């Protein structure tokens, strides 16, 4: 019962903040509302017992990507005077195109079948321990090859960026 109430609350927050992202005129406020939307989505991941995914979601999206968005917004220094105004024809064509996209999505999902879920619930499915065991038991070779590839890329970047000594 508490998880259902928490799910409804987090869903309300995510939708409210997502609408604020679109409706806010100040781009910095819009980015901050997007960060709050990401936190609400991370709460959904925690309700689904995917703690690792929630933490990675917060670190990557709310941390790194939003800092880049804020940096670009502050670097561009957008003003209403310098921003070109869109014509009415362009705005109306954007509305028509998004409406057609909605019709295509509804048409594509109309024929989709409902997913059959089983009644068995495994409470250990999203834990970091299980992810680590799977990663180091079944996928050890690809994991090590990826680490060697990243090491080679890092050494290459250092060698390309190094000043030559004459």
DSSP file (Angstrom, degrees, kcal/mol; ACC not computed):
  #  RESIDUE AA STRUCTURE BP1 BP2  ACC     N-H-->O    O-->H-N    N-H-->O    O-->H-N    TCO  KAPPA ALPHA  PHI   PSI    X-CA   Y-CA   Z-CA
    1    1 A X     >        0   0    0      0, 0.0     4,-1.9     0, 0.0     5,-0.2   0.000 360.0 360.0 360.0 -42.6    0.0    0.0    0.0
    2    2 A X  H  >  +     0   0    0      1,-0.2     4,-2.4     2,-0.2     5,-0.2   0.860 360.0  53.5 -69.3 -33.9    2.8    2.4    0.9
    3    3 A X  H  > S+     0   0    0      2,-0.2     4,-2.4     1,-0.2    -1,-0.2   0.875 107.9  50.6 -68.3 -35.5    4.7    1.6   -2.4
    4    4 A X  H  > S+     0   0    0      2,-0.2     4,-2.3     1,-0.2    -2,-0.2   0.922 112.3  46.3 -66.5 -43.0    1.6    2.4   -4.4
    5    5 A X  H  X S+     0   0    0     -4,-1.9     4,-2.3     2,-0.2    -2,-0.2   0.898 113.7  48.7 -65.2 -40.1    1.1    5.7   -2.7
    6    6 A X  H  X S+     0   0    0     -4,-2.4     4,-2.8     2,-0.2     5,-0.2   0.883 110.2  52.1 -66.7 -38.2    4.8    6.5   -3.1
    7    7 A X  H  X S+     0   0    0     -4,-2.4     4,-2.3     2,-0.2    -2,-0.2   0.926 110.9  46.9 -62.2 -45.3    4.6    5.5   -6.8
    8    8 A X  H  X S+     0   0    0     -4,-2.3     4,-2.4     2,-0.2    -2,-0.2   0.904 113.4  49.0 -64.5 -41.0    1.6    7.9   -7.4
    9    9 A X  H  X S+     0   0    0     -4,-2.3     4,-2.4     2,-0.2    -2,-0.2   0.931 113.0  46.1 -64.0 -46.7    3.4   10.7   -5.5
   10   10 A X  H  X S+     0   0    0     -4,-2.8     4,-2.6     2,-0.2    -2,-0.2   0.865 112.4  51.7 -65.2 -35.8    6.6   10.3   -7.5
   11   11 A X  H  X S+     0   0    0     -4,-2.3     4,-2.5    -5,-0.2     5,-0.2   0.919 109.6  49.3 -65.6 -43.5    4.7   10.1  -10.7
   12   12 A X  H  X S+     0   0    0     -4,-2.4     4,-2.6     1,-0.2    -2,-0.2   0.924 113.0  47.6 -60.1 -44.9    2.9   13.3   -9.9
   13   13 A X  H  X S+     0   0    0     -4,-2.4     4,-2.9     2,-0.2     5,-0.3   0.925 111.7  49.8 -62.8 -44.7    6.2   15.0   -9.1
   14   14 A X  H  X S+     0   0    0     -4,-2.6     4,-2.1     1,-0.2    -2,-0.2   0.923 114.8  43.3 -62.1 -44.8    7.8   13.7  -12.3
   15   15 A X  H  X S+     0   0    0     -4,-2.5     4,-2.2     2,-0.2    -1,-0.2   0.910 114.8  50.1 -68.4 -41.1    4.9   14.9  -14.5
   16   16 A X  H  X S+     0   0    0     -4,-2.6     4,-1.9    -5,-0.2    -2,-0.2   0.940 114.2  43.5 -62.3 -48.1    4.6   18.3  -12.6
   17   17 A X  H  X S+     0   0    0     -4,-2.9     4,-1.8     2,-0.2    -1,-0.2   0.856 111.9  54.1 -68.6 -33.6    8.4   19.0  -12.9
   18   18 A X  H  X S+     0   0    0     -4,-2.1     4,-1.4    -5,-0.3    -1,-0.2   0.891 109.1  48.5 -66.2 -38.4    8.5   17.9  -16.6
   19   19 A X  H  X S+     0   0    0     -4,-2.2     4,-2.3     1,-0.2    -2,-0.2   0.874 109.5  52.7 -67.1 -35.7    5.6   20.3  -17.4
   20   20 A X  H  X S+     0   0    0     -4,-1.9     4,-1.7     2,-0.2    -2,-0.2   0.836 103.2  58.6 -67.1 -32.4    7.5   23.0  -15.5
   21   21 A X  H  < S+     0   0    0     -4,-1.8    -1,-0.2     1,-0.2    -2,-0.2   0.924 113.3  38.2 -59.8 -43.8   10.6   22.3  -17.7
   22   22 A X  H  < S+     0   0    0     -4,-1.4    -2,-0.2     1,-0.2    -1,-0.2   0.857 120.3  44.4 -77.3 -36.0    8.6   23.0  -20.8
   23   23 A X  H  < S+     0   0    0     -4,-2.3     2,-0.2    -5,-0.1    -2,-0.2   0.638  87.3 100.2 -89.7 -13.6    6.5   25.9  -19.5
   24   24 A X     <  -     0   0    0     -4,-1.7     6,-0.1    -5,-0.2    -4,-0.0  -0.537  56.3-157.3 -77.0 136.5    9.3   27.9  -17.7
   25   25 A X  S    S+     0   0    0     -2,-0.2     2,-0.5     4,-0.0    -1,-0.1   0.813  74.3  78.8 -82.2 -31.6   10.6   30.9  -19.6
   26   26 A X  S  > S-     0   0    0      1,-0.2     4,-1.9     2,-0.0     5,-0.1  -0.678  71.4-151.0 -80.6 122.2   14.0   31.1  -17.8
   27   27 A X  H  > S+     0   0    0     -2,-0.5     4,-1.9     1,-0.2    -1,-0.2   0.818  94.3  54.3 -66.7 -29.2   16.3   28.4  -19.2
   28   28 A X  H  > S+     0   0    0      2,-0.2     4,-2.1     1,-0.2    -1,-0.2   0.910 108.8  48.0 -70.5 -40.4   18.2   28.0  -15.9
   29   29 A X  H  > S+     0   0    0      1,-0.2     4,-2.3     2,-0.2    -2,-0.2   0.879 109.1  55.6 -63.6 -36.3   15.0   27.3  -14.0
   30   30 A X  H  X S+     0   0    0     -4,-1.9     4,-1.7     1,-0.2    -2,-0.2   0.906 107.4  48.0 -62.8 -41.8   14.1   24.8  -16.7
   31   31 A X  H  X S+     0   0    0     -4,-1.9     4,-1.8     2,-0.2    -1,-0.2   0.896 110.7  51.6 -65.9 -39.7   17.3   22.9  -16.2
   32   32 A X  H  X S+     0   0    0     -4,-2.1     4,-1.8     1,-0.2    -2,-0.2   0.880 108.7  50.4 -66.0 -37.1   16.8   22.9  -12.5
   33   33 A X  H  X S+     0   0    0     -4,-2.3     4,-2.0     1,-0.2    -1,-0.2   0.855 107.3  55.2 -66.4 -33.1   13.3   21.5  -12.9
   34   34 A X  H  X S+     0   0    0     -4,-1.7     4,-2.1     2,-0.2    -2,-0.2   0.870 104.6  53.1 -66.9 -35.4   14.8   18.8  -15.2
   35   35 A X  H  X S+     0   0    0     -4,-1.8     4,-1.9     2,-0.2    -2,-0.2   0.918 108.8  49.4 -62.9 -42.9   17.1   17.8  -12.3
   36   36 A X  H  X S+     0   0    0     -4,-1.8     4,-1.9     1,-0.2    -2,-0.2   0.864 108.5  53.7 -64.9 -34.9   14.1   17.5  -10.0
   37   37 A X  H  X S+     0   0    0     -4,-2.0     4,-2.1     1,-0.2    -1,-0.2   0.907 107.0  51.7 -63.4 -41.0   12.4   15.3  -12.7
   38   38 A X  H  X S+     0   0    0     -4,-2.1     4,-2.2     1,-0.2    -2,-0.2   0.871 107.4  52.6 -63.8 -36.6   15.5   13.1  -12.8
   39   39 A X  H  X S+     0   0    0     -4,-1.9     4,-1.7     2,-0.2    -1,-0.2   0.895 108.4  50.5 -65.9 -38.6   15.3   12.7   -9.0
   40   40 A X  H  X S+     0   0    0     -4,-1.9     4,-1.3     2,-0.2    -2,-0.2   0.897 110.7  49.2 -65.4 -38.8   11.7   11.6   -9.2
   41   41 A X  H  X S+     0   0    0     -4,-2.1     4,-1.8     1,-0.2    -2,-0.2   0.881 107.3  54.9 -67.4 -37.3   12.5    9.1  -11.9
   42   42 A X  H  X S+     0   0    0     -4,-2.2     4,-2.0     1,-0.2    -1,-0.2   0.860 103.2  56.8 -62.9 -34.2   15.4    7.8   -9.7
   43   43 A X  H  X S+     0   0    0     -4,-1.7     4,-2.0     1,-0.2    -1,-0.2   0.867 103.7  53.1 -62.6 -36.1   12.8    7.3   -7.0
   44   44 A X  H  X S+     0   0    0     -4,-1.3     4,-1.5     2,-0.2    -2,-0.2   0.896 106.5  52.6 -63.8 -40.1   10.9    5.1   -9.4
   45   45 A X  H  <>S+     0   0    0     -4,-1.8     5,-2.6     1,-0.2    -2,-0.2   0.893 107.8  51.1 -62.7 -38.7   14.0    3.0   -9.9
   46   46 A X  H ><5S+     0   0    0     -4,-2.0     3,-1.6     1,-0.2    -1,-0.2   0.893 107.0  53.4 -66.4 -38.2   14.4    2.6   -6.2
   47   47 A X  H 3<5S+     0   0    0     -4,-2.0    -1,-0.2     1,-0.3    -2,-0.2   0.822 106.2  53.8 -63.7 -29.2   10.7    1.4   -6.0
   48   48 A X  T 3<5S-     0   0    0     -4,-1.5    -1,-0.3    -5,-0.1    -2,-0.2   0.355 120.1-112.9 -85.2   6.8   11.6   -1.2   -8.7
   49   49 A X  T < 5S+     0   0    0     -3,-1.6    77,-0.5     1,-0.1     2,-0.4   0.836  79.3 129.0  64.8  36.4   14.5   -2.4   -6.5
   50   50 A X     >< +     0   0    0     -5,-2.6     4,-1.9     1,-0.2    -1,-0.1  -0.646  20.0 158.6-117.2  71.5   17.1   -1.2   -9.0
   51   51 A X  H  > S+     0   0    0     -2,-0.4     4,-2.4    75,-0.3     5,-0.2   0.885  71.5  53.2 -65.6 -40.1   19.3    0.8   -6.6
   52   52 A X  H  > S+     0   0    0     74,-0.9     4,-2.6     1,-0.2     5,-0.2   0.921 109.3  48.9 -62.0 -43.8   22.4    0.7   -8.9
   53   53 A X  H  > S+     0   0    0     73,-0.3     4,-2.2     1,-0.2    -1,-0.2   0.873 110.5  51.9 -64.0 -37.0   20.4    2.1  -11.8
   54   54 A X  H  X S+     0   0    0     -4,-1.9     4,-2.1     2,-0.2    -2,-0.2   0.918 111.7  45.6 -65.1 -43.6   19.0    4.9   -9.6
   55   55 A X  H  X S+     0   0    0     -4,-2.4     4,-2.6     2,-0.2    -2,-0.2   0.919 114.5  47.3 -67.4 -43.4   22.4    5.9   -8.4
   56   56 A X  H  X S+     0   0    0     -4,-2.6     4,-2.9     1,-0.2     5,-0.4   0.883 110.4  54.1 -64.9 -37.3   23.9    5.8  -11.9
   57   57 A X  H  X>S+     0   0    0     -4,-2.2     4,-1.9    -5,-0.2     5,-1.1   0.916 111.6  44.1 -61.6 -44.4   20.9    7.8  -13.1
   58   58 A X  I  <>S+     0   0    0     -4,-2.1     5,-1.2     3,-0.2    -2,-0.2   0.922 116.8  45.8 -68.0 -43.7   21.5   10.5  -10.6
   59   59 A X  I  <>S+     0   0    0     -4,-2.6     5,-1.9     3,-0.2    -2,-0.2   0.942 122.1  34.5 -66.3 -47.1   25.3   10.6  -11.1
   60   60 A X  I  <>S+     0   0    0     -4,-2.9     5,-2.4     3,-0.2     6,-0.2   0.966 131.0  24.8 -76.3 -53.3   25.2   10.7  -14.9
   61   61 A X  I  <>S+     0   0    0     -4,-1.9     5,-1.5    -5,-0.4    -3,-0.2   0.976 130.1  35.1 -81.3 -56.7   22.1   12.7  -15.7
   62   62 A X  I   <S+     0   0    0     -5,-1.1    -3,-0.2     3,-0.2    -1,-0.1   0.784 130.8  33.7 -71.0 -24.8   21.4   14.9  -12.7
   63   63 A X  I  ><S+     0   0    0     -5,-1.2     4,-1.4    -6,-0.3    -3,-0.2   0.917 128.1  19.2 -91.5 -74.1   25.2   15.4  -12.1
   64   64 A X  I  ><S+     0   0    0     -5,-1.9     4,-1.9     2,-0.2    -3,-0.2   0.937 125.7  42.9 -72.1 -50.7   27.2   15.4  -15.3
   65   65 A X  I  ><S+     0   0    0     -5,-2.4     4,-2.3     1,-0.2    -1,-0.2   0.879 114.0  50.7 -70.3 -36.7   24.8   16.1  -18.1
   66   66 A X  H  ><S+     0   0    0     -5,-1.5     4,-2.7    -6,-0.2    -1,-0.2   0.854 107.4  54.3 -69.8 -32.4   22.9   18.9  -16.2
   67   67 A X  H  X S+     0   0    0     -4,-1.4     4,-2.3     2,-0.2    -1,-0.2   0.913 109.5  48.5 -63.9 -41.0   26.2   20.6  -15.4
   68   68 A X  H  X S+     0   0    0     -4,-1.9     4,-2.4     2,-0.2    -2,-0.2   0.908 110.5  50.9 -64.1 -41.2   27.0   20.6  -19.1
   69   69 A X  H  X S+     0   0    0     -4,-2.3     4,-2.6     2,-0.2    -2,-0.2   0.940 111.7  47.1 -60.4 -47.3   23.6   22.0  -19.9
   70   70 A X  H  X S+     0   0    0     -4,-2.7     4,-2.5     1,-0.2     5,-0.2   0.898 111.1  52.3 -62.1 -40.0   24.0   24.8  -17.4
   71   71 A X  H  X S+     0   0    0     -4,-2.3     4,-2.2     2,-0.2    -1,-0.2   0.925 111.8  45.4 -61.5 -45.3   27.5   25.5  -18.7
   72   72 A X  H  X S+     0   0    0     -4,-2.4     4,-2.5     2,-0.2    -2,-0.2   0.907 112.9  50.3 -66.4 -42.0   26.2   25.8  -22.3
   73   73 A X  H  X>S+     0   0    0     -4,-2.6     4,-1.6     1,-0.2     5,-0.6   0.922 114.6  43.5 -62.8 -43.9   23.2   28.0  -21.2
   74   74 A X  H  <5S+     0   0    0     -4,-2.5    -1,-0.2    -5,-0.2    -2,-0.2   0.838 113.5  52.6 -71.5 -31.1   25.4   30.3  -19.3
   75   75 A X  H  <5S+     0   0    0     -4,-2.2    -2,-0.2    -5,-0.2    -1,-0.2   0.890 110.2  47.1 -70.0 -39.0   28.0   30.4  -22.1
   76   76 A X  H  <5S-     0   0    0     -4,-2.5    -2,-0.2    -5,-0.1    -1,-0.2   0.823  89.2-156.9 -72.2 -31.2   25.5   31.3  -24.7
   77   77 A X  T  <5 -     0   0    0     -4,-1.6     2,-0.2    -5,-0.2    -3,-0.1   0.963  15.9-153.6  51.7  62.0   23.9   34.1  -22.6
   78   78 A X      < -     0   0    0     -5,-0.6     2,-0.3     4,-0.0    -1,-0.2  -0.449  17.0-178.0 -71.6 133.1   20.6   34.0  -24.4
   79   79 A X     >  -     0   0    0     -2,-0.2     4,-1.3     1,-0.1    -1,-0.0  -0.900  36.5-122.6-125.2 158.0   18.5   37.2  -24.4
   80   80 A X  T  4 S+     0   0    0     -2,-0.3    -1,-0.1     1,-0.2    -2,-0.0   0.827 111.4  55.4 -68.1 -30.3   15.1   37.9  -25.8
   81   81 A X  T  4 S+     0   0    0      1,-0.2    -1,-0.2     3,-0.0    -3,-0.0   0.872 112.6  39.8 -71.2 -36.5   16.5   40.7  -27.9
   82   82 A X  T  4 S+     0   0    0      2,-0.1     2,-0.3     0, 0.0    -1,-0.2   0.670  94.5  95.1 -88.4 -16.4   19.2   38.6  -29.6
   83   83 A X  S  < S-     0   0    0     -4,-1.3     2,-0.1     1,-0.1    -5,-0.0  -0.595  79.9-121.0 -78.3 130.6   17.0   35.5  -30.1
   84   84 A X        -     0   0    0     -2,-0.3     2,-0.3     1,-0.1    -2,-0.1  -0.462  26.2-123.0 -70.9 142.1   15.4   35.3  -33.5
   85   85 A X        -     0   0    0     -2,-0.1     2,-0.2     1,-0.0    -1,-0.1  -0.656  20.8-126.5 -87.7 140.4   11.6   35.1  -33.4
   86   86 A X        -     0   0    0     -2,-0.3     2,-0.1     1,-0.1    -1,-0.0  -0.594  24.2-116.5 -85.8 145.3    9.8   32.2  -35.1
   87   87 A X     >  -     0   0    0     -2,-0.2     4,-2.0     1,-0.1     5,-0.2  -0.342  21.2-115.4 -77.0 162.7    7.1   32.8  -37.6
   88   88 A X  H  > S+     0   0    0      1,-0.2     4,-2.5     2,-0.2     5,-0.2   0.862 116.6  56.7 -65.8 -35.6    3.5   31.8  -37.1
   89   89 A X  H  > S+     0   0    0      1,-0.2     4,-2.1     2,-0.2    -1,-0.2   0.903 107.5  47.7 -62.7 -41.1    3.8   29.3  -40.0
   90   90 A X  H  > S+     0   0    0      2,-0.2     4,-1.7     1,-0.2    -2,-0.2   0.897 112.5  48.6 -67.7 -40.6    6.8   27.6  -38.4
   91   91 A X  H  X S+     0   0    0     -4,-2.0     4,-1.8     2,-0.2    -2,-0.2   0.916 112.6  47.9 -65.7 -42.4    5.1   27.3  -35.0
   92   92 A X  H  X S+     0   0    0     -4,-2.5     4,-2.2     1,-0.2    -2,-0.2   0.875 110.0  52.1 -68.7 -35.5    1.9   25.9  -36.6
   93   93 A X  H  X S+     0   0    0     -4,-2.1     4,-2.4     2,-0.2    -1,-0.2   0.851 107.6  53.1 -68.6 -31.9    3.9   23.4  -38.6
   94   94 A X  H  X S+     0   0    0     -4,-1.7     4,-2.3     2,-0.2    -2,-0.2   0.895 109.3  48.9 -66.2 -39.6    5.6   22.2  -35.4
   95   95 A X  H  X S+     0   0    0     -4,-1.8     4,-2.0     2,-0.2    -2,-0.2   0.914 112.7  47.4 -65.5 -42.4    2.2   21.7  -33.8
   96   96 A X  H  X S+     0   0    0     -4,-2.2     4,-2.3     2,-0.2    -2,-0.2   0.909 112.0  50.1 -65.5 -42.2    1.0   19.7  -36.8
   97   97 A X  H  X S+     0   0    0     -4,-2.4     4,-2.1     1,-0.2    -2,-0.2   0.905 111.5  47.5 -64.8 -41.1    4.1   17.6  -36.9
   98   98 A X  H  X S+     0   0    0     -4,-2.3     4,-2.0     2,-0.2    -1,-0.2   0.868 110.9  52.3 -69.0 -34.2    3.9   16.8  -33.2
   99   99 A X  H  X S+     0   0    0     -4,-2.0     4,-2.1     2,-0.2    -2,-0.2   0.904 109.5  49.0 -65.1 -40.8    0.2   15.9  -33.6
  100  100 A X  H  X S+     0   0    0     -4,-2.3     4,-2.3     2,-0.2    -2,-0.2   0.881 109.2  52.8 -65.8 -37.4    1.1   13.6  -36.5
  101  101 A X  H  X S+     0   0    0     -4,-2.1     4,-2.5     2,-0.2    -1,-0.2   0.903 108.3  50.9 -62.9 -40.4    3.8   12.0  -34.4
  102  102 A X  H  X S+     0   0    0     -4,-2.0     4,-2.5     2,-0.2    -2,-0.2   0.905 109.6  50.2 -63.0 -41.1    1.3   11.4  -31.6
  103  103 A X  H  X S+     0   0    0     -4,-2.1     4,-2.4     2,-0.2    -2,-0.2   0.908 111.1  48.9 -63.9 -41.3   -1.1    9.8  -34.0
  104  104 A X  H  X S+     0   0    0     -4,-2.3     4,-2.3     2,-0.2    -2,-0.2   0.916 112.1  48.5 -65.0 -42.9    1.6    7.5  -35.3
  105  105 A X  H  X S+     0   0    0     -4,-2.5     4,-2.2     2,-0.2    -2,-0.2   0.912 112.7  47.4 -64.3 -42.2    2.6    6.5  -31.8
  106  106 A X  H  X S+     0   0    0     -4,-2.5     4,-1.3     1,-0.2    -1,-0.2   0.911 113.1  49.5 -65.0 -40.7   -1.0    5.8  -30.8
  107  107 A X  H  X S+     0   0    0     -4,-2.4     4,-0.7    -5,-0.2    -2,-0.2   0.874 111.8  48.3 -64.7 -37.5   -1.5    3.7  -34.0
  108  108 A X  H  < S+     0   0    0     -4,-2.3     3,-0.3     1,-0.2    -2,-0.2   0.878 115.5  43.5 -71.0 -37.2    1.7    1.7  -33.3
  109  109 A X  H >< S+     0   0    0     -4,-2.2     3,-0.7     1,-0.2    -1,-0.2   0.630  97.1  76.6 -83.3 -13.3    0.8    1.0  -29.7
  110  110 A X  H 3< S+     0   0    0     -4,-1.3    -1,-0.2     1,-0.2    -2,-0.2   0.878  98.6  43.1 -65.6 -37.4   -2.8    0.2  -30.5
  111  111 A X  T 3< S+     0   0    0     -4,-0.7    -1,-0.2    -3,-0.3    -2,-0.2   0.471  90.3 113.4 -87.6  -1.3   -2.0   -3.3  -31.9
  112  112 A X    <   -     0   0    0     -3,-0.7     2,-0.2    -4,-0.1    -3,-0.0  -0.439  64.6-128.4 -73.7 144.2    0.5   -4.1  -29.1
  113  113 A X        -     0   0    0     -2,-0.1     2,-0.2     1,-0.1    -1,-0.1  -0.590  26.8-100.6 -89.8 153.9   -0.3   -6.9  -26.8
  114  114 A X        -     0   0    0     -2,-0.2     2,-0.4     1,-0.1    -1,-0.1  -0.475  40.7-109.4 -71.7 143.2   -0.3   -6.5  -23.0
  115  115 A X        -     0   0    0     -2,-0.2     2,-0.6     1,-0.1    -1,-0.1  -0.592  27.1-133.2 -77.0 129.3    2.8   -7.9  -21.4
  116  116 A X        -     0   0    0     -2,-0.4     2,-0.4    -3,-0.0    -1,-0.1  -0.729  23.5-161.7 -84.0 122.8    2.1  -11.1  -19.4
  117  117 A X        -     0   0    0     -2,-0.6     2,-0.2     2,-0.0     0, 0.0  -0.812  10.8-132.1-105.3 147.0    3.7  -10.9  -15.9
  118  118 A X        -     0   0    0     -2,-0.4    -1,-0.0     2,-0.2     0, 0.0  -0.564  16.4-124.8 -91.4 161.6    4.3  -13.8  -13.7
  119  119 A X  S    S+     0   0    0     -2,-0.2     2,-0.3     2,-0.0    -1,-0.1   0.518  79.4 103.7 -84.5  -5.6    3.4  -13.9  -10.0
  120  120 A X        -     0   0    0      2,-0.0     2,-0.5     1,-0.0    -2,-0.2  -0.621  53.4-166.2 -80.9 136.2    6.9  -14.8   -8.9
  121  121 A X        -     0   0    0     -2,-0.3     2,-0.7     3,-0.0    -2,-0.0  -0.985   9.4-161.4-126.4 123.9    8.9  -11.9   -7.4
  122  122 A X    >   -     0   0    0     -2,-0.5     3,-1.2     1,-0.1    -2,-0.0  -0.916   1.0-166.1-105.5 113.7   12.6  -11.9   -6.9
  123  123 A X  T 3  S+     0   0    0     -2,-0.7     3,-0.3     1,-0.3    -1,-0.1   0.587  84.9  59.5 -77.3  -8.8   13.6   -9.2   -4.4
  124  124 A X  T >  S+     0   0    0      1,-0.2     3,-0.7     2,-0.1    -1,-0.3   0.220  73.6 105.0 -99.7  14.4   17.3   -9.6   -5.2
  125  125 A X  T <  S+     0   0    0     -3,-1.2    -1,-0.2     1,-0.2    -2,-0.1   0.851  84.6  32.7 -71.1 -35.7   16.9   -8.8   -8.9
  126  126 A X  T 3  S+     0   0    0    -77,-0.5   -74,-0.9    -3,-0.3   -75,-0.3   0.227  86.0 126.9-106.9  15.3   18.3   -5.2   -9.0
  127  127 A X    <>  -     0   0    0     -3,-0.7     4,-1.7   -77,-0.1     3,-0.2  -0.407  63.8-128.6 -77.4 150.7   20.9   -5.4   -6.3
  128  128 A X  H  > S+     0   0    0      1,-0.2     4,-2.7     2,-0.2     5,-0.2   0.836 106.8  60.8 -66.1 -33.8   24.5   -4.3   -7.0
  129  129 A X  H  > S+     0   0    0      1,-0.2     4,-2.3     2,-0.2    -1,-0.2   0.916 106.1  46.1 -60.9 -43.5   25.9   -7.6   -5.6
  130  130 A X  H  > S+     0   0    0      2,-0.2     4,-2.3     1,-0.2    -1,-0.2   0.876 111.4  52.3 -68.0 -36.8   24.0   -9.6   -8.2
  131  131 A X  H  X S+     0   0    0     -4,-1.7     4,-2.6     2,-0.2    -2,-0.2   0.924 111.0  47.5 -63.5 -43.8   25.1   -7.2  -10.9
  132  132 A X  H  X S+     0   0    0     -4,-2.7     4,-2.6     2,-0.2     5,-0.2   0.907 111.1  50.7 -63.8 -42.3   28.7   -7.7   -9.9
  133  133 A X  H  X S+     0   0    0     -4,-2.3     4,-1.3     1,-0.2     5,-0.4   0.915 113.9  44.5 -62.7 -42.4   28.4  -11.4   -9.7
  134  134 A X  H  X>S+     0   0    0     -4,-2.3     4,-1.7     2,-0.2     5,-1.2   0.904 114.1  50.4 -66.9 -41.0   27.0  -11.5  -13.2
  135  135 A X  H  <5S+     0   0    0     -4,-2.6     4,-0.3     1,-0.2     8,-0.2   0.904 117.8  37.0 -65.1 -42.2   29.5   -9.1  -14.5
  136  136 A X  H  <5S+     0   0    0     -4,-2.6    -1,-0.2    -5,-0.2    -2,-0.2   0.576 123.8  40.6 -91.9  -8.9   32.5  -11.0  -13.2
  137  137 A X  H  <5S+     0   0    0     -4,-1.3     3,-0.3    -5,-0.2    -3,-0.2   0.856 129.3  19.1 -97.9 -55.0   31.2  -14.5  -13.7
  138  138 A X  T  <5S+     0   0    0     -4,-1.7     3,-0.2    -5,-0.4    -3,-0.2   0.797 133.9  35.0 -89.6 -29.6   29.5  -14.5  -17.1
  139  139 A X  S  ><S+     0   0    0     -5,-1.2     4,-1.7    -4,-0.3    -1,-0.2  -0.113  74.7 121.0-119.3  35.8   31.0  -11.4  -18.7
  140  140 A X  H  > S+     0   0    0     -3,-0.3     4,-2.4     2,-0.2     5,-0.2   0.922  75.4  49.5 -67.3 -44.8   34.6  -11.3  -17.4
  141  141 A X  H  > S+     0   0    0      1,-0.2     4,-2.5     2,-0.2     5,-0.2   0.947 113.5  44.0 -64.2 -49.8   36.3  -11.4  -20.8
  142  142 A X  H  > S+     0   0    0      1,-0.2     4,-2.2     2,-0.2    -1,-0.2   0.876 113.5  53.6 -62.5 -33.5   34.3   -8.6  -22.4
  143  143 A X  H  X S+     0   0    0     -4,-1.7     4,-1.7    -8,-0.2    -2,-0.2   0.930 112.0  43.3 -64.6 -45.0   34.7   -6.5  -19.2
  144  144 A X  H  X S+     0   0    0     -4,-2.4     4,-2.1     2,-0.2    -2,-0.2   0.871 112.7  52.6 -69.6 -37.0   38.5   -6.9  -19.3
  145  145 A X  H  X S+     0   0    0     -4,-2.5     4,-2.2     1,-0.2    -1,-0.2   0.889 108.8  50.7 -65.4 -38.0   38.7   -6.3  -23.0
  146  146 A X  H  X S+     0   0    0     -4,-2.2     4,-2.3    -5,-0.2    -1,-0.2   0.884 109.1  51.1 -65.6 -37.5   36.7   -3.1  -22.5
  147  147 A X  H  X S+     0   0    0     -4,-1.7     4,-2.1     2,-0.2    -2,-0.2   0.886 110.5  48.6 -68.0 -37.0   39.1   -2.0  -19.8
  148  148 A X  H  X S+     0   0    0     -4,-2.1     4,-2.4     2,-0.2    -2,-0.2   0.892 111.1  51.1 -67.4 -39.2   42.1   -2.6  -22.1
  149  149 A X  H  X S+     0   0    0     -4,-2.2     4,-2.1     2,-0.2    -2,-0.2   0.916 111.1  47.3 -63.5 -43.4   40.4   -0.7  -24.8
  150  150 A X  H  X S+     0   0    0     -4,-2.3     4,-2.2     2,-0.2    -2,-0.2   0.880 111.2  51.9 -65.8 -37.5   39.8    2.3  -22.5
  151  151 A X  H  X S+     0   0    0     -4,-2.1     4,-2.4     2,-0.2    -2,-0.2   0.911 109.8  48.9 -64.1 -42.2   43.4    2.1  -21.3
  152  152 A X  H  X S+     0   0    0     -4,-2.4     4,-2.3     1,-0.2    -2,-0.2   0.890 111.4  49.7 -64.9 -38.8   44.7    2.2  -24.8
  153  153 A X  H  X S+     0   0    0     -4,-2.1     4,-2.3     2,-0.2    -1,-0.2   0.891 111.0  49.7 -66.1 -38.7   42.4    5.2  -25.7
  154  154 A X  H  X S+     0   0    0     -4,-2.2     4,-2.2     2,-0.2    -2,-0.2   0.916 111.5  47.6 -67.1 -43.0   43.6    7.0  -22.5
  155  155 A X  H  X S+     0   0    0     -4,-2.4     4,-2.4     1,-0.2    -2,-0.2   0.905 112.4  50.8 -64.3 -40.3   47.3    6.4  -23.4
  156  156 A X  H  X S+     0   0    0     -4,-2.3     4,-2.4     2,-0.2    -2,-0.2   0.897 109.5  49.8 -63.2 -40.9   46.6    7.6  -27.0
  157  157 A X  H  X S+     0   0    0     -4,-2.3     4,-1.9     2,-0.2    -1,-0.2   0.893 111.5  48.7 -66.2 -38.9   44.9   10.8  -25.8
  158  158 A X  H  X S+     0   0    0     -4,-2.2     4,-1.1     2,-0.2    -2,-0.2   0.915 112.4  48.5 -65.4 -42.4   47.9   11.5  -23.5
  159  159 A X  H  < S+     0   0    0     -4,-2.4     3,-0.2     1,-0.2    -2,-0.2   0.883 113.2  47.0 -67.2 -37.6   50.4   10.9  -26.3
  160  160 A X  H  < S+     0   0    0     -4,-2.4    -1,-0.2     1,-0.2    -2,-0.2   0.850 115.7  45.4 -71.0 -33.5   48.4   13.1  -28.7
  161  161 A X  H  < S+     0   0    0     -4,-1.9    -1,-0.2    -5,-0.2    -2,-0.2   0.585  90.8 104.7 -85.8 -10.6   48.1   15.9  -26.1
  162  162 A X  S  < S-     0   0    0     -4,-1.1     2,-0.2    -3,-0.2    -3,-0.0  -0.473  74.5-119.7 -75.8 140.5   51.7   15.8  -24.9
  163  163 A X        -     0   0    0     -2,-0.2     2,-0.3     1,-0.1    -1,-0.1  -0.565  30.7-115.5 -75.4 140.8   54.0   18.6  -26.1
  164  164 A X        -     0   0    0     -2,-0.2     2,-0.5     1,-0.0    -1,-0.1  -0.602  21.3-137.0 -80.8 138.1   57.0   17.3  -28.0
  165  165 A X              0   0    0     -2,-0.3    -1,-0.0     1,-0.1     0, 0.0  -0.832 360.0 360.0 -95.4 123.6   60.4   17.8  -26.5
  166  166 A X              0   0    0     -2,-0.5    -1,-0.1     0, 0.0    -2,-0.0   0.399 360.0 360.0-111.9 360.0   63.0   19.0  -28.9
